[in-house]
Amino acid sequence: MLDASNLPAGWNIIDNPDQQALFEVELYGEVAPSHPLFGVKVRTVARRESGDAFLFEILGPPIQLTVVHLTWVYARNGHEDTPPWPATQIFPTVDDWMQSMSDDAVVDSYDV
């Protein structure tokens, strides 16, 4: 899996269990029943320095990665937006996610 030595520039590993839990709870609270991550178990891996994009490991099978731009508004507490919020990209493998880091348009979309 990923660690601080092999993350792309601009991403920081989150390895503190309390911090991981905080971001996982936020994600679970933001996704509505029609969101692709609703009911999916994840583990927080990293955060993009320049925004609210987070890298989560989807605890499979199959194990995948997803980048989510958290909105900091709970869906279950009256948030009226429906998917695609929070904005989410799912990657089948670590290599697929790493390859996306070379695409400027994708990288910029994490800062929305």
C-alpha positions in Angstrom: 0.0 0.0 0.0 1.0 3.6 0.1 3.2 5.3 2.6 4.8 8.7 2.9 7.8 7.7 0.7 5.7 6.8 -2.4 2.9 9.4 -2.3 2.8 12.0 -5.0 3.8 15.5 -4.1 1.0 17.4 -2.4 -0.4 14.4 -0.5 0.2 13.6 3.1 -0.4 10.2 4.8 -2.9 10.1 7.6 -1.8 7.4 10.0 -3.3 8.7 13.2 -6.3 6.5 14.0 -8.2 9.4 15.6 -7.8 11.5 12.5 -8.6 8.6 10.2 -11.8 8.0 12.1 -12.8 11.7 12.0 -12.6 11.8 8.2 -14.3 8.4 7.8 -17.2 9.6 10.0 -17.4 12.8 7.9 -17.5 10.8 4.7 -20.2 8.4 6.0 -22.3 11.4 7.0 -22.0 13.1 3.6 -23.0 10.2 1.3 -26.7 9.8 0.5 -28.2 6.4 -0.2 -27.8 6.9 -3.9 -24.1 7.7 -3.7 -21.7 5.0 -4.8 -19.9 5.0 -1.4 -23.1 4.7 0.6 -22.7 1.7 3.0 -19.1 1.0 1.8 -16.4 0.6 4.4 -13.3 2.7 3.9 -10.0 3.5 5.6 -8.5 7.0 5.4 -5.1 7.0 3.7 -4.1 10.5 2.8 -5.2 14.1 2.4 -4.3 16.6 -0.4 -2.5 19.6 1.1 -4.3 22.2 -1.0 -7.9 21.3 -0.3 -10.5 18.9 1.0 -9.6 15.9 -1.2 -9.0 12.7 0.7 -7.7 9.4 -0.4 -9.6 6.4 1.1 -9.0 2.7 0.7 -12.2 0.9 -0.1 -12.1 -2.2 2.1 -13.1 -4.8 -0.6 -13.1 -7.2 -2.0 -11.8 -5.9 -4.2 -9.7 -3.4 -2.4 -9.7 -0.1 -4.4 -8.9 3.5 -3.8 -11.2 6.5 -4.0 -10.6 10.2 -3.9 -13.4 12.1 -2.3 -13.7 15.9 -2.0 -15.5 16.3 1.3 -18.1 19.1 1.5 -18.3 19.2 5.3 -22.1 19.1 5.2 -23.8 16.0 6.5 -26.3 14.5 4.0 -28.3 12.9 6.8 -28.8 16.3 8.5 -30.7 18.1 5.7 -28.1 18.4 3.0 -30.2 18.6 -0.1 -27.5 17.8 -2.7 -27.5 14.4 -4.2 -24.7 12.5 -5.9 -22.3 13.3 -7.3 -21.7 15.1 -4.0 -19.3 14.6 -2.4 -17.3 14.4 -5.7 -15.8 10.9 -5.9 -13.4 9.1 -8.2 -12.8 5.4 -7.7 -9.6 3.7 -8.9 -9.2 -0.1 -9.3 -5.6 -0.1 -8.2 -2.9 2.0 -6.6 -1.2 2.2 -10.0 -4.3 3.6 -11.6 -4.5 6.4 -8.9 -0.8 7.1 -9.3 -1.2 7.4 -13.1 -4.0 9.9 -12.5 -1.6 12.1 -10.7 0.2 12.8 -14.0 -3.0 14.2 -15.5 -3.1 17.9 -14.6 -6.9 18.1 -15.1 -7.5 15.3 -12.6 -5.1 16.7 -10.1 -6.7 20.2 -10.4 -10.2 18.6 -9.9 -9.1 17.5 -6.4 -8.8 21.1 -5.4 -12.3 22.1 -6.3 
